[in-house]
């Protein structure tokens, strides 16, 4: 993928979580922050990654840094 675009798999690998966990986070985002789909897969831009990371770190027990 492009440097600025990521798949759920790529983001999950970077954060050390499962793809399912990223899917759960996406379903908890407000509709205005939900990433767009291309076909049947999400393609995450930098804003989408930021929104997912904000929700992930607010849910995480540790103080993990998002990318």
C-alpha positions, 0 to 999 in steps of 0.5 A, a space after each residue: 500500500 501507499 505510505 499514506 494509506 493502510 489496510 486494517 491488517 497493516 495497522 493491526 500489525 503496527 499496533 500489535 493487535 488483531 484485525 478484529 480489534 481494529 474492526 471493533 474500534 472502527 464500529 465504535 467510531 462516530 459515523 462521521 469518523 468511520 473510514 471509507 471502504 473500497 470494495 469490501 475493505 477499509 483503506 485507512 488514510 492518516 486521519 482514519 489511523 489517528 481516529 482509531 489510535 485515539 480510541 485505541 489508546 483511550 481503551 488501552 490499559 497501557 500508555 502505548 504510543 500510536 503511529 
